[in-house]
């Protein structure tokens, strides 16, 4: 009789062990995925030659960079400090200046459908120390929301700057505008301009839900089979 009770209790014990193991595995997967989240390139400009065309765009994303106010000229050699290109190498850098108006850099990104972005770039002041204020627009470039003002490093001292853009509500077109703090005859130098994004939390939530659903179904299926086998 004792053996018969043990036989019937085996599926329950086994199923409980399976559930504990599954949830432990799920937790490990969540931690692994969360810690493994990495920036994904959307577009970048490393200026391998005298052009403002992007070196890279992701999928259907369309990207453009222009000096909307002022002049943009290219000089060599560029830098490789923040160059994520497949084959890093010193090439060109972009100098932006205007002695009669505040220089403005304008980046336009289309077909994004993401809620957040990160702007990373390398820069230095070509003369006296300069500031540049970044803002974004999702209203056909009509109204801008300020992100942050960066104080560029002094001449011949390249530094990396990173500014996050959130609350894009999945709009497909975003404008990023960088406005100098004042007029300048020497301007500032820019290189390795990157637009990146991080996979949305909902993506991970859906993945975890899928793991839980499949694992739970497998556990119930195993338990039913064991009960049927025991009943015979």
FENNORHU-V104988 format. One record per residue. N is the residue number from 1. SS is DSSP state (alpha for helix, beta for strand, coil for the rest). Layout:
# FENNORHU-V104988
n-><N | N>
ss-><SS | SS>
This chain:
# FENNORHU-V104988
n-><1 | 2 | 3 | 4 | 5 | 6 | 7 | 8 | 9 | 10 | 11 | 12 | 13 | 14 | 15 | 16 | 17 | 18 | 19 | 20 | 21 | 22 | 23 | 24 | 25 | 26 | 27 | 28 | 29 | 30 | 31 | 32 | 33 | 34 | 35 | 36 | 37 | 38 | 39 | 40 | 41 | 42 | 43 | 44 | 45 | 46 | 47 | 48 | 49 | 50 | 51 | 52 | 53 | 54 | 55 | 56 | 57 | 58 | 59 | 60 | 61 | 62 | 63 | 64 | 65 | 66 | 67 | 68 | 69 | 70 | 71 | 72 | 73 | 74 | 75 | 76 | 77 | 78 | 79 | 80 | 81 | 82 | 83 | 84 | 85 | 86 | 87 | 88 | 89 | 90 | 91 | 92 | 93 | 94 | 95 | 96 | 97 | 98 | 99 | 100 | 101 | 102 | 103 | 104 | 105 | 106 | 107 | 108 | 109 | 110 | 111 | 112 | 113 | 114 | 115 | 116 | 117 | 118 | 119 | 120 | 121 | 122 | 123 | 124 | 125 | 126 | 127 | 128 | 129 | 130 | 131 | 132 | 133 | 134 | 135 | 136 | 137 | 138 | 139 | 140 | 141 | 142 | 143 | 144 | 145 | 146 | 147 | 148 | 149 | 150 | 151 | 152 | 153 | 154 | 155 | 156 | 157 | 158 | 159 | 160 | 161 | 162 | 163 | 164 | 165 | 166 | 167 | 168 | 169 | 170 | 171 | 172 | 173 | 174 | 175 | 176 | 177 | 178 | 179 | 180 | 181 | 182 | 183 | 184 | 185 | 186 | 187 | 188 | 189 | 190 | 191 | 192 | 193 | 194 | 195 | 196 | 197 | 198 | 199 | 200 | 201 | 202 | 203 | 204 | 205 | 206 | 207 | 208 | 209 | 210 | 211 | 212 | 213 | 214 | 215 | 216 | 217 | 218 | 219 | 220 | 221 | 222 | 223 | 224 | 225 | 226 | 227 | 228 | 229 | 230 | 231 | 232>
ss-><coil | alpha | alpha | alpha | alpha | alpha | alpha | alpha | alpha | alpha | alpha | alpha | alpha | alpha | alpha | alpha | alpha | alpha | alpha | alpha | alpha | alpha | alpha | alpha | alpha | alpha | alpha | alpha | alpha | alpha | alpha | alpha | alpha | alpha | alpha | coil | coil | coil | coil | beta | beta | beta | beta | beta | beta | coil | coil | coil | coil | coil | coil | coil | coil | coil | coil | beta | beta | coil | coil | coil | coil | beta | beta | beta | beta | beta | beta | beta | beta | coil | beta | beta | beta | beta | beta | beta | coil | coil | coil | coil | coil | coil | coil | coil | coil | coil | coil | coil | coil | coil | coil | beta | beta | beta | beta | beta | beta | beta | coil | coil | coil | coil | coil | beta | beta | beta | beta | beta | beta | beta | coil | coil | coil | coil | coil | coil | beta | beta | beta | beta | beta | beta | beta | beta | beta | coil | coil | coil | coil | coil | beta | beta | beta | beta | beta | beta | beta | coil | coil | coil | coil | coil | coil | coil | beta | beta | beta | beta | beta | beta | beta | coil | coil | coil | coil | coil | coil | coil | beta | beta | beta | beta | beta | beta | beta | coil | coil | coil | coil | coil | coil | coil | beta | beta | beta | beta | beta | beta | beta | beta | coil | coil | coil | beta | beta | beta | beta | beta | beta | beta | beta | beta | beta | beta | beta | beta | beta | coil | coil | coil | alpha | alpha | alpha | alpha | alpha | alpha | alpha | alpha | alpha | alpha | alpha | alpha | alpha | alpha | alpha | alpha | alpha | alpha | alpha | alpha | alpha | alpha | alpha | alpha | alpha | alpha | alpha | alpha | alpha | alpha | alpha | coil>
